[in-house]
Amino acid sequence: MTWIYKGKEINITQNLPKDSRNAYGFIYKISYIGDTKEGITKGKFYIGKKALSFSKKKRLTIKEKKEPENKRKRFKIDVRESDWRDYQGSSLNLQKDIAIYGEENFTKIILFFCEDKINLTYKEMELQFQYDVLRTDSWNISIGGKFFKGKIK
């Protein structure tokens, strides 16, 4: 199951559209496209966000401290690509359904790319409200950790 953005498959960072190469992450929609079966209906979906990379502050090794450019530094920032290529959402129920019904019955669509963490979180919440994920047949059980399915009337 690969990511789709504007009708094209995206599977490596170099394939990202030119306007999104500096993106921090993206908002996505995973949908069930198979036949309606007991326990799952066609069109059930999940709206989420995924960062393309993550950074971690690491202490410099003794050898690294001896290098001239690191003379006064104690830490470095280690940036690594996230697992976005194989990512299947953070919902355990969604992951379970993908395992039961097969990846071929699901689509992963990138809706938007965002340049920073704040806008990524904001856009995710905005779309979750637009799609009304707490009142519809979706795998989302909460929005922003503040609003939960079953509590909204």
PyMOL commands that set and color helices and strands:
alter all, ss='L'
color gray80, all
select helices_A, chain A and resi 13-15+18-20+62-65+68-70+92-101+103-105+117-130
alter helices_A, ss='H'
color red, helices_A
select strands_A, chain A and resi 3-5+8-10+25-32+45-51+53-59+75-81+106-114+142-143+147-148
alter strands_A, ss='S'
color yellow, strands_A
deselect
rebuild
show_as cartoon
